[in-house]
C-alpha cells in the first residue's frame, strides 16, 4: 500500500512551477488529469471544441493561500468532490510534501482526491495569473488579532467586498473546517489560543461593461 509521506524527509530544493502569463494559458491537466485534457495532448497542439468546453466548465473554484501541509485541502476534497481545489504554498519542501501526500492519497483511495492539487508559487505576486477576475468569496483566519483587524479593515474599505454576517457563518461548512483542519489551527487549539475569522463576499460591479 502506498504510504503517506513523512515531513522529516523533506529538504529544501530550488525549483518552482512555471507561471502562466494569464488564466487562459494555465494548463491544469498536470494537476487534475481526470478533469482536464492537456493543452499539448494532440500532435499539432490543437484543441477541439469538446475539449475547449471541458476546460471552460472545469474551473478551479477554491484556493487555499499558504496551504501549509495540505490539511484543509484533504478535508475539503470529499465534501466538494466535483469542485476543484488548489493549495498555493511558497515553501519548496512543504509544497513537495503536499504534492506527494495527494499522490499517495490518490493511490490509496482510487477515484478519490482527484479534485485537489498543490502549486508552489508566490500568491502575493502571481494570483491574477491563475484566476479570472470576479471569482469568489474570501475566508480569512488567524490567531493574531492585529493581523485580523488589518485584514478586516482593508476588506471593509474596499468597495467590491462586503462582510458576511457572523450569523451566516454558523451554517458554512468551510468555516467549520478552517478552525481545525490545518497544522497551525491544531497548534493554536493545543495552546488554547484564540482564532479570528472573517468572510467576505464579492459584490457584483453593476457598472462594469461586458468585454467584447
Residue, then its C-alpha position, 0 to 999 in steps of 0.5 A: x500500500x502506498x504510504x503517506x509521506x513523512x515531513x522529516x524527509x523533506x529538504x529544501x530544493x530550488x525549483x518552482x512551477x512555471x507561471x502562466x502569463x494569464x488564466x487562459x494559458x494555465x494548463x491544469x491537466x498536470x494537476x487534475x488529469x481526470x478533469x482536464x485534457x492537456x493543452x499539448x495532448x494532440x500532435x499539432x497542439x490543437x484543441x477541439x471544441x469538446x475539449x475547449x468546453x471541458x476546460x471552460x466548465x472545469x474551473x478551479x473554484x477554491x484556493x487555499x493561500x499558504x496551504x501549509x501541509x495540505x490539511x484543509x485541502x484533504x478535508x475539503x476534497x470529499x465534501x466538494x468532490x466535483x469542485x476543484x481545489x488548489x493549495x498555493x504554498x511558497x515553501x519548496x519542501x512543504x509544497x513537495x510534501x503536499x504534492x506527494x501526500x495527494x499522490x499517495x492519497x490518490x493511490x490509496x483511495x482510487x477515484x478519490x482526491x482527484x479534485x485537489x492539487x498543490x502549486x508552489x508559487x508566490x500568491x502575493x505576486x502571481x494570483x491574477x495569473x491563475x484566476x479570472x477576475x470576479x471569482x469568489x468569496x474570501x475566508x480569512x483566519x488567524x490567531x493574531x488579532x492585529x493581523x485580523x483587524x488589518x485584514x478586516x479593515x482593508x476588506x471593509x474599505x474596499x468597495x467590491x467586498x462586503x462582510x458576511x454576517x457572523x450569523x451566516x457563518x454558523x451554517x458554512x461548512x468551510x468555516x467549520x473546517x478552517x478552525x481545525x483542519x490545518x497544522x497551525x489551527x491544531x497548534x493554536x487549539x493545543x495552546x488554547x489560543x484564540x482564532x479570528x475569522x472573517x468572510x467576505x463576499x464579492x459584490x457584483x460591479x453593476x457598472x462594469x461593461x461586458x468585454x467584447 
